[in-house]
Amino acid sequence: MPSTDTTSSTPLRKHPLAPAWLSPRRDTDDLEAALFPADTHRDVEGRLVISGADVETLAQQHGTPLYVLSEADFRARARSFREAFAAAFAPETEVDVFYAGKAFLSTHVARWATQEGLCVDTASGGELALALAGGVPPQHIGLHGNNKSDGEIQRALDAGIGRIIADSLDELERISALAVAAGTRAPVMLRLTPGVHASTHEYIATAHEDQKFGLSLTPALDLEDAEASAPEPGETNPYLGSPAWTAATRALQLPGVELRGLHAHIGSQIFEPTGFELAASKLISFLASLRTTYGVELPELDLGGGHGIAYTEADAPRHPEAIAEALAATVKQACAAEDLRVPRISIEPGRAIVGPAGVTLYRVGVQKNVPVEAPDGSTTSRRYVAVDGGMSDNARGVLYDAEYSAVLAGRRVTGEHALSRIVGKHCESGDIVVRNVYLPTATARDDLLAVPATGAYCHSLSSNYNYLTRPAVVAVHNGESQVLIRRETEQDMLGRDTGFAAD
């Protein structure tokens, strides 16, 4: 379709159903500059171009829905975190950047991360297998998980990975037993919950007390365990009797366990620096208590990830340099106050690297206007725009009420835009891809829509709900596309059905 220009001098009016942060518009230039991969632009025909590849050609070659990942953008963000943190903590210590593979992991992405000098963080035996298959050196891999099986721990020990992040006392004991049986020592980090309430959705806040992850710093009411590891008379220990202190005490005693350090992760999609800095200070205080009591100065401290990205015009993420400088200042000051050496630092960005590098392409299907009561009691209209995917390729809206934006991608239309809700094709009223967005009134069937900032947790959380096949993941670089993960077929799904296989 040719470009359409309906530019008008008529003042823009906000739709009565639009959220306060959403700006009415006649074009999407600002969104494309802020939310899409850095190597994105419009060509002379008005098509969105990502890393030299236009989206219409990509959609024709690979179908829709389609996950598109800019390799250059991913690599640039990975380098930015590595360089920013190395500079901020120098010369006191070195920093390891672990790419959090749960956001999105494939063998190609594992290689990109390794080539950019990053380690890889995994959260299951499957992710560990994928990282190893991608050629990540075992010593550069970490294994997370609140309920690791013995098989997963054994695989980590057999591979010789760099760290196992223990999430409970039960797990710590099992790591010890398996390591002793294997005749090796397991490198262990303890995941602590510092009691920090991060400003994010409840389901992705992971450092408050009432949740499944980690070992609390808060002393238990029953001090039976505390008495067994009490400090010398006259000393005070605010962590005495806490699950974290009990686990640290056991880790220093258990055979087959090499306690490397402490870990904390306060949540995801967080913009405010305060929570990260408070968590770091608490962990350093805990390190100081361990030294006072046991004469041990643990060499490593993992400050986790969870740094927010821009999904909509309302989001203002911090740059890696600002994140690194603020955390380095906090850590150095806290260590100086406790007379501790600054430990080797590690961080775990995932979404902040791969999220903005990804875009999802959809084809427009049915459109309809629905009468809705406005806040002032009047009746207005909301436009619903259905696409050929939905909650099976992006579950974040259903899980977290996540907000996204979108643009008409296959042609450029300026002028009149209408408040729209982009919905999927699944049999659920909550199947919403983009809750509120202004799209051109000229949007038509088979138009291509692009939803930015979908590199993280979209493919990872994808499903076959309503028996839809999962989309392909395609990397683009210098005008070329490469399939990272092929599109699933109905034959793939039917092959798992034993009734079909028997025919």
Protein Blocks (a to p, Z undefined) as FASTA:
>chain_A
ZZddfbdfbdcdddfkbcfklccdfbfklmmmmmmcfkbccdfkopaceehiafklmmmm
nopadddddfklmmmmmmmmmmmmmmmmpckbccdddddfkloccfklmmmmmmnopacd
dfbfklmmmmmmnopafklcccedjbbcfklmmmmmmnopabdcdfbfklmmmmmmmmmm
nopacdddddddehiacdddfklcckbfbbcehjdfbdcfblklmmmmcccehiacfkgo
iaklmmmmmmmmpghiacfbdcddfbehifbfklmmmmmmmmmmmmmmmmmmnopacfbd
cebehiacdfbfkbccddfklmmmmmmmmmmmmmmmnopacdddddddfklmmmmmpccd
dddfdddddddddfkopacdddddddfbdjklomklmmnopacddddfkbccehjddddd
dddfbdcfklcfblbdcddfkbcehiacddehilgoklmmgccehhiacddddddeehia
cdfbdcddfklmmmmpmklmmZZ
